Amino acid sequence: SERRLIRLFSQDDVAVRQDPTLTSRYDLCPTRPARGDAVRGSMVNANKPEYLSAEGLEKLKAELDELTNVKRPEVAQRIHDAKEYGDVTENAEYEDAKNEQAFVEGRIQSLTAIIKNAVIIDEKHSRTHVQIGSTVTIQGEAGKEKYTIVGAAEAAPDEGRISNESPVGRALLGKKKGEDVTVSVPAGDSTYTIVSIR
């Protein structure tokens, strides 16, 4: 099976190298990076189209609203309260609150850029060749697997939604039923046959 060695944080770089459905290690947990990691917001290309379903766009808007109007004030209050304890240099609560603030602000930046550049996926996409929004069944050595091709912001490999930028996503785009595709990743090449497109 393609979906293998998906582990959290300490092993996420290994997972990306060995799972061709992933675009980056942020696909493992797109909303919360490990402590000390760069915030995902800094990795968003400000002018890059972000392909989203209408439902996905609404979810991101709701998340942005929650972060901006609820989480941001909560974290600011935590930082204020932590300062009341005195010296912040050895204050674990203050340090944790600052880390949380960095994540929240980075995620707000990321979501703002994604929503600004959102391109809604056409639900009436072609069934003759693979496009973003297509659900594709492929046959490989390990058997049949089914994936829906989505934009990076909605990718969730463990739920069968893979990014159009992932090795598998890129290999499938534009292909037709019955065609063979070869996916190349550092772990090796794999060949699949497209069984169905819907």
Backbone as a printed PyTorch tensor [residue, N CA C, xyz], in Angstrom:
tensor([[[  0.8370,  -1.1940,   0.0000],
         [  0.0000,   0.0000,   0.0000],
         [  0.8730,   1.2450,   0.0000]],

        [[  0.3880,   2.3110,  -0.6840],
         [  1.1600,   3.5490,  -0.7210],
         [  1.1730,   4.2370,   0.6250]],

        [[  0.0750,   4.1180,   1.3400],
         [ -0.0640,   4.8930,   2.5580],
         [  0.6520,   4.1880,   3.6970]],

        [[  1.9300,   4.4500,   3.8600],
         [  2.6840,   3.7130,   4.8430],
         [  3.6230,   4.6490,   5.5860]],

        [[  3.9910,   4.2120,   6.7790],
         [  4.9010,   4.9700,   7.6310],
         [  4.4490,   6.3920,   7.8750]],

        [[  3.1240,   6.6130,   7.9930],
         [  2.6470,   7.9390,   8.3650],
         [  2.6710,   8.0170,   9.8870]],

        [[  3.6460,   8.7200,  10.3870],
         [  3.7850,   8.8720,  11.8310],
         [  3.7670,  10.3510,  12.1630]],

        [[  3.6260,  10.6550,  13.4400],
         [  3.5550,  12.0610,  13.8190],
         [  4.9380,  12.6320,  14.0870]],

        [[  4.9780,  13.9220,  14.0480],
         [  6.0920,  14.8240,  14.2540],
         [  7.5070,  14.2620,  14.2010]],

        [[  7.9260,  13.3910,  15.1210],
         [  9.3290,  12.9940,  15.1470],
         [  9.7310,  12.1940,  13.9270]],

        [[  8.7530,  11.5570,  13.2460],
         [  9.0550,  10.7400,  12.0820],
         [  8.4380,  11.2890,  10.8050]],

        [[  7.9530,  12.5320,  10.8270],
         [  7.1880,  13.0100,   9.6860],
         [  8.0290,  13.1970,   8.4290]],

        [[  9.3100,  13.5400,   8.5540],
         [ 10.1400,  13.6800,   7.3590],
         [ 10.3250,  12.3360,   6.6590]],

        [[ 10.4520,  11.2800,   7.4610],
         [ 10.5700,   9.9410,   6.8990],
         [  9.2930,   9.5760,   6.1590]],

        [[  8.1550,   9.9320,   6.7540],
         [  6.8630,   9.6070,   6.1470],
         [  6.7120,  10.2550,   4.7800]],

        [[  7.1310,  11.4980,   4.6600],
         [  7.0020,  12.1980,   3.3800],
         [  7.8470,  11.5310,   2.3120]],

        [[  9.0530,  11.1250,   2.6840],
         [  9.9210,  10.4910,   1.7010],
         [  9.3560,   9.1540,   1.2200]],

        [[  8.5760,   8.4750,   2.0960],
         [  8.1180,   7.1410,   1.7500],
         [  6.6440,   7.0790,   1.3680]],

        [[  5.9170,   8.1720,   1.4970],
         [  4.5080,   8.1790,   1.1170],
         [  4.2910,   9.1590,  -0.0190]],

        [[  4.1160,   8.6610,  -1.2620],
         [  4.0030,   9.5480,  -2.4190],
         [  2.6930,  10.3110,  -2.4980]],

        [[  1.7700,  10.1070,  -1.5420],
         [  0.5370,  10.8890,  -1.5630],
         [  0.7160,  12.2140,  -0.8400]],

        [[  1.8620,  12.4010,  -0.1920],
         [  2.0950,  13.6150,   0.5710],
         [  2.8410,  14.6460,  -0.2480]],

        [[  2.4710,  15.9160,  -0.0630],
         [  3.1940,  17.0220,  -0.6890],
         [  4.3630,  17.4210,   0.1930]],

        [[  4.1080,  17.5400,   1.4890],
         [  5.1280,  17.9200,   2.4490],
         [  4.7330,  17.3390,   3.7870]],

        [[  5.6160,  17.4680,   4.7620],
         [  5.3010,  16.8950,   6.0600],
         [  4.1550,  17.6170,   6.7500]],

        [[  3.7850,  18.7970,   6.2680],
         [  2.6420,  19.4850,   6.8560],
         [  1.3390,  18.7920,   6.5130]],

        [[  1.3310,  17.9480,   5.4540],
         [  0.1250,  17.1880,   5.1360],
         [ -0.2100,  16.1950,   6.2250]],

        [[  0.7760,  15.8410,   7.0470],
         [  0.5120,  14.9110,   8.1300],
         [ -0.3920,  15.5410,   9.1730]],

        [[ -0.1870,  16.8010,   9.4330],
         [ -0.9930,  17.5230,  10.4090],
         [ -1.0120,  18.9800,   9.9960]],

        [[ -1.8550,  19.3360,   9.0200],
         [ -1.7520,  20.6440,   8.3870],
         [ -2.1100,  21.8190,   9.2720]],

        [[ -2.7200,  21.5750,  10.4300],
         [ -3.1310,  22.7140,  11.2380],
         [ -2.2660,  22.9320,  12.4660]],

        [[ -1.3440,  22.0110,  12.7700],
         [ -0.5270,  22.2270,  13.9600],
         [  0.8720,  21.6580,  13.8000]],

        [[  1.8620,  22.5080,  13.5140],
         [  3.2280,  22.0170,  13.3770],
         [  3.8110,  21.6560,  14.7300]],

        [[  4.8540,  20.8360,  14.7230],
         [  5.5270,  20.4970,  15.9530],
         [  6.1980,  21.7340,  16.5330]],

        [[  6.3660,  21.7530,  17.8640],
         [  6.9980,  22.9010,  18.4940],
         [  8.3860,  23.1060,  17.9200]],

        [[  8.6810,  24.3620,  17.5950],
         [  9.9790,  24.6840,  17.0420],
         [ 10.0080,  24.6760,  15.5290]],

        [[  8.9880,  24.0760,  14.8960],
         [  8.9420,  24.0690,  13.4370],
         [  8.5530,  25.4460,  12.9280]],

        [[  8.8750,  25.7270,  11.6930],
         [  8.3960,  26.9530,  11.0610],
         [  6.8950,  26.8690,  10.9260]],

        [[  6.2200,  27.9670,  11.1660],
         [  4.7770,  27.9890,  11.0500],
         [  4.3820,  27.8500,   9.5900]],

        [[  3.3400,  27.0990,   9.3440],
         [  2.9760,  26.8010,   7.9700],
         [  2.6790,  28.0700,   7.1780]],

        [[  2.1880,  29.1100,   7.8450],
         [  1.8560,  30.3380,   7.1390],
         [  3.0250,  30.9140,   6.3650]],

        [[  4.2250,  30.6920,   6.8660],
         [  5.3940,  31.2450,   6.1920],
         [  5.7090,  30.5120,   4.9090]],

        [[  5.0490,  29.3390,   4.6940],
         [  5.3590,  28.5250,   3.5230],
         [  4.3510,  28.7170,   2.4030]],

        [[  3.3360,  29.5230,   2.6300],
         [  2.3090,  29.7200,   1.6190],
         [  2.7710,  30.7460,   0.5970]],

        [[  2.7010,  30.3870,  -0.6740],
         [  3.0330,  31.3030,  -1.7480],
         [  1.8820,  32.2870,  -1.9120]],

        [[  2.1610,  33.5640,  -1.7320],
         [  1.1080,  34.5780,  -1.6990],
         [  0.3160,  34.6640,  -3.0010]],

        [[  0.9080,  34.2490,  -4.1260],
         [  0.2340,  34.3810,  -5.4120],
         [ -0.1550,  33.0480,  -6.0440]],

        [[  0.0100,  31.9770,  -5.3110],
         [ -0.2550,  30.6510,  -5.8520],
         [ -1.7400,  30.3150,  -5.7500]],

        [[ -2.3780,  29.8350,  -6.8270],
         [ -3.7850,  29.4330,  -6.7450],
         [ -3.9610,  28.2980,  -5.7420]],

        [[ -4.9880,  28.3900,  -4.9130],
         [ -5.2840,  27.3510,  -3.9280],
         [ -6.6120,  26.7020,  -4.3110]],

        [[ -6.5490,  25.4730,  -4.7970],
         [ -7.7530,  24.7790,  -5.2510],
         [ -8.5110,  24.2170,  -4.0610]],

        [[ -9.7900,  24.6020,  -3.9750],
         [-10.6190,  24.2060,  -2.8420],
         [-12.0220,  23.8400,  -3.3130]],

        [[-12.6350,  22.9160,  -2.5900],
         [-14.0600,  22.6840,  -2.7980],
         [-14.8030,  23.8270,  -2.1250]],

        [[-16.0530,  24.0420,  -2.5120],
         [-16.8490,  25.1040,  -1.8800],
         [-16.9730,  24.8420,  -0.3830]],

        [[-17.1690,  23.5770,  -0.0300],
         [-17.2810,  23.2070,   1.3780],
         [-15.9650,  23.4530,   2.1080]],

        [[-14.8580,  23.0980,   1.4510],
         [-13.5540,  23.3100,   2.0630],
         [-13.2630,  24.7730,   2.3110]],

        [[-13.6530,  25.6320,   1.3800],
         [-13.4500,  27.0640,   1.5420],
         [-14.2220,  27.5860,   2.7470]],

        [[-15.4510,  27.1420,   2.8950],
         [-16.2580,  27.5860,   4.0320],
         [-15.6520,  27.1320,   5.3550]],

        [[-15.0900,  25.9290,   5.3660],
         [-14.4470,  25.4290,   6.5870],
         [-13.2450,  26.2770,   6.9600]],

        [[-12.4640,  26.6580,   5.9490],
         [-11.2940,  27.4860,   6.2190],
         [-11.6940,  28.8770,   6.6940]],

        [[-12.7730,  29.4140,   6.1220],
         [-13.2640,  30.7160,   6.5740],
         [-13.7180,  30.6460,   8.0280]],

        [[-14.3760,  29.5470,   8.3860],
         [-14.8380,  29.3730,   9.7680],
         [-13.6470,  29.2410,  10.7140]],

        [[-12.6230,  28.5150,  10.2640],
         [-11.4280,  28.3690,  11.0990],
         [-10.7380,  29.7130,  11.2890]],

        [[-10.6560,  30.5020,  10.2220],
         [-10.0290,  31.8230,  10.3130],
         [-10.8020,  32.7170,  11.2760]],

        [[-12.1110,  32.6720,  11.1900],
         [-12.9430,  33.4730,  12.0860],
         [-12.7260,  33.0660,  13.5440]],

        [[-12.6490,  31.7480,  13.7890],
         [-12.4250,  31.2360,  15.1440],
         [-11.0670,  31.6800,  15.6790]],

        [[-10.0520,  31.5690,  14.8500],
         [ -8.7110,  31.9560,  15.2800],
         [ -8.6020,  33.4510,  15.5450]],

        [[ -9.2080,  34.2350,  14.6670],
         [ -9.1000,  35.6920,  14.7740],
         [ -9.8940,  36.2500,  15.9450]],

        [[-11.1130,  35.7650,  16.1190],
         [-12.0160,  36.3690,  17.0930],
         [-12.0970,  35.6530,  18.4330]],

        [[-11.5930,  34.4200,  18.4910],
         [-11.6530,  33.6720,  19.7530],
         [-10.2520,  33.3050,  20.2460]],

        [[ -9.5190,  32.5900,  19.4040],
         [ -8.2250,  32.0660,  19.8570],
         [ -7.2010,  33.1580,  20.0920]],

        [[ -7.1290,  34.1290,  19.1750],
         [ -6.1330,  35.1990,  19.3210],
         [ -6.3100,  35.9580,  20.6380]],

        [[ -7.5450,  36.4000,  20.9920],
         [ -7.7250,  37.0720,  22.2840],
         [ -7.4160,  36.1660,  23.4760]],

        [[ -7.7530,  34.8710,  23.3630],
         [ -7.4770,  33.9350,  24.4510],
         [ -5.9790,  33.8290,  24.7060]],

        [[ -5.2000,  33.7190,  23.6390],
         [ -3.7570,  33.5950,  23.7860],
         [ -3.1560,  34.8850,  24.3370]],

        [[ -3.6560,  36.0040,  23.8680],
         [ -3.1690,  37.2910,  24.3820],
         [ -3.4210,  37.3960,  25.8870]],

        [[ -4.5700,  36.8920,  26.3250],
         [ -4.8910,  36.9110,  27.7540],
         [ -3.9660,  35.9750,  28.5270]],

        [[ -3.6570,  34.8190,  27.9440],
         [ -2.7400,  33.8820,  28.5950],
         [ -1.3700,  34.5280,  28.7970]],

        [[ -0.9080,  35.2340,  27.7670],
         [  0.4010,  35.8970,  27.8670],
         [  0.3680,  36.9750,  28.9460]],

        [[ -0.7160,  37.7320,  28.9680],
         [ -0.8800,  38.7850,  29.9870],
         [ -0.8670,  38.1950,  31.3860]],

        [[ -1.6150,  37.1030,  31.5620],
         [ -1.7010,  36.4780,  32.8880],
         [ -0.3550,  35.8950,  33.3090]],

        [[  0.3660,  35.3050,  32.3350],
         [  1.6610,  34.7040,  32.6460],
         [  2.6560,  35.7580,  33.0990]],

        [[  2.5670,  36.9500,  32.5290],
         [  3.4760,  38.0260,  32.9190],
         [  3.2530,  38.4630,  34.3620]],

        [[  2.0480,  38.2500,  34.8240],
         [  1.7190,  38.6490,  36.1880],
         [  2.5040,  37.8420,  37.2240]],

        [[  3.0330,  36.6910,  36.8160],
         [  3.7880,  35.8500,  37.7460],
         [  5.2110,  36.3510,  37.9550]],

        [[  5.6000,  37.3740,  37.2200],
         [  6.9290,  37.9460,  37.4050],
         [  7.8770,  37.6010,  36.2800]],

        [[  9.0790,  37.1920,  36.6400],
         [ 10.1450,  36.9100,  35.6780],
         [  9.6890,  35.8940,  34.6330]],

        [[  9.7060,  36.3110,  33.3550],
         [  9.2170,  35.4280,  32.2950],
         [ 10.3180,  34.5290,  31.7450]],

        [[ 11.5730,  34.7590,  32.1340],
         [ 12.6730,  33.9800,  31.5710],
         [ 12.6050,  32.5070,  31.9570]],

        [[ 12.0040,  32.1910,  33.0820],
         [ 11.8650,  30.7960,  33.5080],
         [ 10.4000,  30.4420,  33.7250]],

        [[  9.5460,  31.1200,  33.0040],
         [  8.0980,  30.9260,  33.1520],
         [  7.5970,  30.0070,  32.0370]],

        [[  7.3140,  28.7710,  32.3860],
         [  6.8870,  27.7820,  31.3910],
         [  5.5620,  28.1610,  30.7530]],

        [[  4.6600,  28.7150,  31.5290],
         [  3.3480,  29.1040,  31.0040],
         [  3.5010,  30.2280,  29.9780]],

        [[  4.3690,  31.1700,  30.2630],
         [  4.6080,  32.2710,  29.3310],
         [  5.2030,  31.7420,  28.0240]],

        [[  6.1890,  30.8580,  28.1480],
         [  6.8400,  30.2900,  26.9680],
         [  5.8340,  29.5090,  26.1220]],

        [[  4.9870,  28.7360,  26.7880],
         [  3.9790,  27.9470,  26.0700],
         [  2.9790,  28.8670,  25.3690]],

        [[  2.5810,  29.9260,  26.0570],
         [  1.6200,  30.8670,  25.4740],
         [  2.2220,  31.5910,  24.2710]],

        [[  3.4910,  31.9270,  24.3340],
         [  4.1500,  32.5890,  23.2070],
         [  4.2520,  31.6440,  22.0020]],

        [[  4.5340,  30.3650,  22.2890],
         [  4.5660,  29.3810,  21.1990],
         [  3.1950,  29.2430,  20.5560]],

        [[  2.1720,  29.2390,  21.3960],
         [  0.8100,  29.1410,  20.8850],
         [  0.4600,  30.3720,  20.0510]],

        [[  0.8980,  31.5320,  20.4970],
         [  0.6530,  32.7580,  19.7510],
         [  1.3220,  32.7060,  18.3810]],

        [[  2.5450,  32.1910,  18.3270],
         [  3.2590,  32.0850,  17.0580],
         [  2.5030,  31.1770,  16.0980]],

        [[  1.9850,  30.0730,  16.6090],
         [  1.2080,  29.1620,  15.7700],
         [ -0.0650,  29.8360,  15.2650]],

        [[ -0.8090,  30.4690,  16.1720],
         [ -2.0710,  31.1110,  15.8020],
         [ -1.8540,  32.1770,  14.7440]],

        [[ -0.8560,  33.0400,  14.9580],
         [ -0.6070,  34.1090,  13.9950],
         [ -0.1470,  33.5480,  12.6480]],

        [[  0.6470,  32.5000,  12.6840],
         [  1.0920,  31.8850,  11.4380],
         [ -0.0590,  31.2310,  10.6870]],

        [[ -0.9380,  30.5810,  11.4420],
         [ -2.0790,  29.9330,  10.8100],
         [ -3.0410,  30.9690,  10.2330]],

        [[ -3.2230,  32.0810,  10.9300],
         [ -4.0590,  33.1670,  10.4090],
         [ -3.4750,  33.6920,   9.1040]],

        [[ -2.1740,  33.8840,   9.0780],
         [ -1.4930,  34.3510,   7.8630],
         [ -1.6950,  33.3430,   6.7320]],

        [[ -1.5360,  32.0620,   7.0510],
         [ -1.6920,  31.0090,   6.0500],
         [ -3.1060,  30.9730,   5.4940]],

        [[ -4.0930,  30.9640,   6.3840],
         [ -5.4910,  30.8990,   5.9560],
         [ -5.8870,  32.1210,   5.1410]],

        [[ -5.4120,  33.2870,   5.5450],
         [ -5.7350,  34.5140,   4.8180],
         [ -5.2360,  34.4230,   3.3730]],

        [[ -4.0090,  33.9120,   3.2010],
         [ -3.4370,  33.7820,   1.8570],
         [ -4.1860,  32.7400,   1.0350]],

        [[ -4.5340,  31.6100,   1.6770],
         [ -5.2530,  30.5460,   0.9700],
         [ -6.6130,  31.0320,   0.4970]],

        [[ -7.3420,  31.6870,   1.3820],
         [ -8.6830,  32.1750,   1.0430],
         [ -8.6100,  33.2460,  -0.0450]],

        [[ -7.6230,  34.1130,   0.0490],
         [ -7.4540,  35.1700,  -0.9580],
         [ -7.2310,  34.5740,  -2.3450]],

        [[ -6.4890,  33.4750,  -2.4090],
         [ -6.1300,  32.8750,  -3.6920],
         [ -6.9710,  31.6520,  -4.0370]],

        [[ -8.0960,  31.4910,  -3.3640],
         [ -8.9200,  30.2960,  -3.5590],
         [ -9.4930,  30.2160,  -4.9720]],

        [[ -9.4100,  29.0240,  -5.5540],
         [-10.0410,  28.7150,  -6.8350],
         [-10.9730,  27.5360,  -6.5720]],

        [[-12.2770,  27.7430,  -6.7310],
         [-13.2420,  26.6970,  -6.4100],
         [-13.1920,  25.5850,  -7.4480]],

        [[-13.0950,  24.3570,  -6.9780],
         [-13.0510,  23.1910,  -7.8620],
         [-14.4240,  22.9750,  -8.4830]],

        [[-14.4590,  22.8240,  -9.7910],
         [-15.7140,  22.5860, -10.5050],
         [-16.2250,  21.1830, -10.1850]],

        [[-17.4250,  21.1170,  -9.5890],
         [-17.9900,  19.8140,  -9.2280],
         [-18.4060,  19.0210, -10.4640]],

        [[-18.5660,  19.6970, -11.6000],
         [-18.9550,  19.0180, -12.8340],
         [-17.7260,  18.7330, -13.6950]],

        [[-16.6940,  18.2120, -13.0330],
         [-15.4480,  17.9560, -13.7360],
         [-15.5920,  16.7680, -14.6910]],

        [[-14.6360,  16.6680, -15.5900],
         [-14.6350,  15.6030, -16.5870],
         [-14.5010,  14.2310, -15.9460]],

        [[-15.1700,  13.2530, -16.5550],
         [-15.0260,  11.8710, -16.1160],
         [-14.1860,  11.0640, -17.1040]],

        [[-13.6770,  11.7430, -18.1290],
         [-12.8650,  11.0480, -19.1300],
         [-11.3750,  11.1220, -18.8050]],

        [[-10.9680,  12.1490, -18.0620],
         [ -9.5780,  12.2390, -17.6520],
         [ -9.5010,  12.8540, -16.2560]],

        [[ -8.4050,  12.6050, -15.5870],
         [ -8.2590,  13.0110, -14.1860],
         [ -8.0080,  14.5080, -14.0720]],

        [[ -8.8060,  15.1550, -13.2200],
         [ -8.6500,  16.5690, -12.9050],
         [ -8.6770,  16.7380, -11.3920]],

        [[ -8.3720,  17.9650, -10.9450],
         [ -8.5650,  18.2590,  -9.5300],
         [-10.0640,  18.1270,  -9.2360]],

        [[-10.3990,  17.3620,  -8.2320],
         [-11.7910,  17.0740,  -7.9020],
         [-12.1960,  15.6640,  -8.2970]],

        [[-11.4170,  15.0110,  -9.1640],
         [-11.7210,  13.6450,  -9.5890],
         [-11.4560,  12.6520,  -8.4600]],

        [[-12.2890,  11.6190,  -8.4060],
         [-12.0300,  10.4810,  -7.5230],
         [-11.5710,   9.3320,  -8.4160]],

        [[-10.3740,   8.8530,  -8.1560],
         [ -9.7230,   7.8910,  -9.0440],
         [ -9.4520,   6.5840,  -8.3090]],

        [[ -9.8190,   5.4860,  -8.9330],
         [ -9.4620,   4.1620,  -8.4160],
         [ -8.3000,   3.6410,  -9.2420]],

        [[ -7.2390,   3.2410,  -8.5540],
         [ -6.0550,   2.7350,  -9.2410],
         [ -5.7430,   1.3210,  -8.7630]],

        [[ -5.1290,   0.5610,  -9.6380],
         [ -4.7420,  -0.8250,  -9.3370],
         [ -3.2250,  -0.9210,  -9.3370]],

        [[ -2.6860,  -1.3940,  -8.2240],
         [ -1.2430,  -1.5850,  -8.1270],
         [ -0.9340,  -2.9640,  -7.5990]],

        [[  0.3210,  -3.2170,  -7.2790],
         [  0.7140,  -4.5190,  -6.7700],
         [  0.0040,  -4.8740,  -5.4730]],

        [[ -0.3000,  -3.8780,  -4.6720],
         [ -0.9360,  -4.1220,  -3.3760],
         [ -2.4590,  -4.1830,  -3.4720]],

        [[ -3.0120,  -4.0330,  -4.6900],
         [ -4.4580,  -4.0540,  -4.8600],
         [ -4.9910,  -2.7090,  -5.2890]],

        [[ -6.3090,  -2.5460,  -5.1480],
         [ -6.9470,  -1.3050,  -5.5630],
         [ -6.9220,  -0.2740,  -4.4300]],

        [[ -6.7380,   0.9860,  -4.8410],
         [ -6.8230,   2.1000,  -3.9040],
         [ -7.5930,   3.2290,  -4.5680]],

        [[ -8.2960,   3.9980,  -3.7510],
         [ -9.1180,   5.0850,  -4.2860],
         [ -8.6970,   6.4020,  -3.6480]],

        [[ -8.4950,   7.4050,  -4.5020],
         [ -8.0890,   8.7200,  -4.0350],
         [ -8.9230,   9.8050,  -4.7080]],

        [[ -9.1740,  10.8740,  -3.9680],
         [ -9.7590,  12.0760,  -4.5400],
         [ -8.6610,  13.1190,  -4.6380]],

        [[ -8.5030,  13.7070,  -5.8220],
         [ -7.4620,  14.7080,  -6.0450],
         [ -7.9810,  16.0710,  -5.5940]],

        [[ -7.3120,  16.6690,  -4.6360],
         [ -7.7310,  17.9590,  -4.0890],
         [ -6.5400,  18.9080,  -4.0690]],

        [[ -6.7980,  20.1630,  -3.7240],
         [ -5.7150,  21.1100,  -3.5270],
         [ -4.9770,  20.7920,  -2.2390]],

        [[ -3.7700,  21.3310,  -2.1030],
         [ -2.9320,  21.0290,  -0.9460],
         [ -3.6080,  21.3740,   0.3800]],

        [[ -4.4230,  22.4250,   0.4000],
         [ -5.0500,  22.8590,   1.6480],
         [ -6.0490,  21.8590,   2.2030]],

        [[ -6.5970,  20.9950,   1.3390],
         [ -7.5880,  20.0160,   1.7910],
         [ -7.0410,  18.5920,   1.8120]],

        [[ -5.7730,  18.4240,   1.5150],
         [ -5.1990,  17.0830,   1.4580],
         [ -5.2420,  16.3990,   2.8170]],

        [[ -5.6610,  15.1500,   2.8150],
         [ -5.6920,  14.3080,   4.0150],
         [ -5.5030,  12.8710,   3.5490]],

        [[ -4.2540,  12.4550,   3.3150],
         [ -3.9920,  11.1310,   2.7470],
         [ -4.6420,   9.9830,   3.4980]],

        [[ -4.7090,  10.0780,   4.8230],
         [ -5.3110,   8.9940,   5.5930],
         [ -6.8160,   8.8990,   5.3680]],

        [[ -7.4110,   9.9350,   4.7770],
         [ -8.8390,   9.9220,   4.4530],
         [ -9.0690,   9.7760,   2.9470]],

        [[ -7.9930,   9.5120,   2.2050],
         [ -8.1260,   9.2840,   0.7660],
         [ -8.1450,  10.5370,  -0.0740]],

        [[ -7.7960,  11.6950,   0.5000],
         [ -7.7230,  12.9390,  -0.2590],
         [ -6.2570,  13.3210,  -0.4190]],

        [[ -5.7770,  13.3220,  -1.6620],
         [ -4.3660,  13.6120,  -1.8970],
         [ -4.2080,  14.8880,  -2.7090]],

        [[ -3.1110,  15.5660,  -2.4690],
         [ -2.8410,  16.8380,  -3.1270],
         [ -2.5150,  16.6540,  -4.5990]],

        [[ -2.9430,  17.6050,  -5.3920],
         [ -2.5690,  17.6230,  -6.8100],
         [ -1.0750,  17.8490,  -6.9830]],

        [[ -0.3940,  18.2740,  -5.9230],
         [  1.0380,  18.5300,  -5.9790],
         [  1.8620,  17.3390,  -5.5030]],

        [[  1.2140,  16.3240,  -4.9420],
         [  1.9250,  15.1390,  -4.4730],
         [  2.3830,  14.3150,  -5.6750]],

        [[  3.3450,  13.4300,  -5.5020],
         [  3.7990,  12.5970,  -6.6290],
         [  2.6820,  11.8140,  -7.2930]],

        [[  1.7940,  11.2090,  -6.5000],
         [  0.6840,  10.4570,  -7.0880],
         [ -0.2780,  11.3960,  -7.7940]],

        [[ -0.6070,  12.5180,  -7.1450],
         [ -1.5220,  13.4840,  -7.7480],
         [ -1.0140,  14.0010,  -9.0740]],

        [[  0.2640,  14.3680,  -9.1110],
         [  0.8530,  14.8780, -10.3540],
         [  0.8430,  13.8170, -11.4470]],

        [[  1.1280,  12.5600, -11.0590],
         [  1.1850,  11.4810, -12.0420],
         [ -0.1870,  11.1840, -12.6410]],

        [[ -1.2420,  11.3560, -11.8470],
         [ -2.5860,  11.0130, -12.3080],
         [ -3.2330,  12.1040, -13.1540]],

        [[ -2.9180,  13.3620, -12.8860],
         [ -3.5860,  14.4660, -13.5760],
         [ -3.4560,  14.3440, -15.1010]],

        [[ -4.5950,  14.4690, -15.7790],
         [ -4.6160,  14.4310, -17.2320],
         [ -4.6990,  13.0340, -17.8290]],

        [[ -4.5540,  12.0040, -16.9860],
         [ -4.5750,  10.6350, -17.4920],
         [ -6.0210,  10.1310, -17.6400]],

        [[ -6.1920,   9.0720, -18.4560],
         [ -7.5050,   8.5050, -18.7320],
         [ -7.6330,   7.0900, -18.1670]],

        [[ -8.8680,   6.6250, -18.1040],
         [ -9.1350,   5.2680, -17.6320],
         [ -8.3840,   4.2660, -18.4910]],

        [[ -7.7410,   3.2950, -17.8380],
         [ -6.9910,   2.2670, -18.5410],
         [ -5.5270,   2.5870, -18.7080]],

        [[ -5.1510,   3.8350, -18.5200],
         [ -3.7460,   4.2160, -18.6750],
         [ -2.9290,   3.7680, -17.4680]],

        [[ -1.6570,   3.4820, -17.7220],
         [ -0.7180,   3.1700, -16.6490],
         [  0.0440,   4.4330, -16.2780]],

        [[  0.3070,   4.6010, -14.9830],
         [  1.0950,   5.7380, -14.5070],
         [  2.2160,   5.2150, -13.6270]],

        [[  3.3500,   5.8500, -13.7140],
         [  4.4860,   5.4910, -12.8670],
         [  4.7540,   6.6300, -11.9070]],

        [[  4.8260,   6.2940, -10.6340],
         [  5.0770,   7.2860,  -9.5910],
         [  6.4920,   7.0840,  -9.0830]],

        [[  7.2960,   8.1350,  -9.1560],
         [  8.6860,   8.0580,  -8.7170],
         [  8.8800,   8.8290,  -7.4240]],

        [[  9.3830,   8.1510,  -6.4140],
         [  9.7130,   8.7630,  -5.1300],
         [ 11.0490,   8.1780,  -4.6850]],

        [[ 11.7070,   8.8150,  -3.6960],
         [ 13.0010,   8.2890,  -3.2440],
         [ 12.9590,   6.8190,  -2.8340]],

        [[ 11.7980,   6.3540,  -2.3540],
         [ 11.6890,   4.9600,  -1.9200],
         [ 11.6480,   4.0000,  -3.1020]],

        [[ 11.4410,   4.5200,  -4.3330],
         [ 11.3900,   3.6690,  -5.5100],
         [ 10.2130,   4.0000,  -6.4080]],

        [[ 10.1900,   3.3950,  -7.5870],
         [  9.1020,   3.6240,  -8.5440],
         [  7.9930,   2.6020,  -8.3570]],

        [[  6.7490,   3.0520,  -8.5740],
         [  5.5870,   2.1700,  -8.5320],
         [  4.7240,   2.4580,  -9.7500]],

        [[  4.1320,   1.4200, -10.3190],
         [  3.2770,   1.5720, -11.4930],
         [  1.8490,   1.1800, -11.1430]],

        [[  0.8970,   1.9830, -11.6150],
         [ -0.5180,   1.7630, -11.3310],
         [ -1.3260,   1.8880, -12.6180]],

        [[ -2.4470,   1.2110, -12.6450],
         [ -3.3800,   1.3270, -13.7540],
         [ -4.6350,   2.0340, -13.2650]],

        [[ -5.1150,   3.0110, -14.0350],
         [ -6.3330,   3.7350, -13.6610],
         [ -7.5220,   2.8630, -13.9940]],

        [[ -8.2890,   2.5000, -12.9660],
         [ -9.4420,   1.6120, -13.1240],
         [-10.7090,   2.4040, -13.4130]],

        [[-10.8790,   3.5170, -12.7000],
         [-12.0890,   4.3250, -12.9030],
         [-11.8360,   5.7700, -12.5080]],

        [[-12.6340,   6.6590, -13.0970],
         [-12.5750,   8.0910, -12.8050],
         [-13.9910,   8.5860, -12.5870]],

        [[-14.2170,   9.2510, -11.5080],
         [-15.5520,   9.8330, -11.3050],
         [-15.4380,  11.1510, -10.5430]]])
